[in-house]
Amino acid sequence: VDVKFMVVRCIKNQKCGGLSDRLKPLPAYMMIADLANRVLLFHWTKPASLEEFFQPPENGLDWRIEGTPVSEEEVRDDRNFVNG
């Protein structure tokens, strides 16, 4: 199965704004991922991991990049990321 991903990331050395600045475009990210037939994932480590604030619902959709079938090559490829 050929699964493509769209990863919204905020990592060290990037200007991402505050938490609300990153959450405001969430509906647009969801729409773009849907239109592009991509799975939407989040990888935020700045200023703290997103999991410090939110947890995926039990038995629900897990939006975290950890534990997903994203290859190291895809992680290094900036075309798969949206800097949020």
Disulfide bonds with the S-S distance in Angstrom:
Cys10-Cys16 2.13
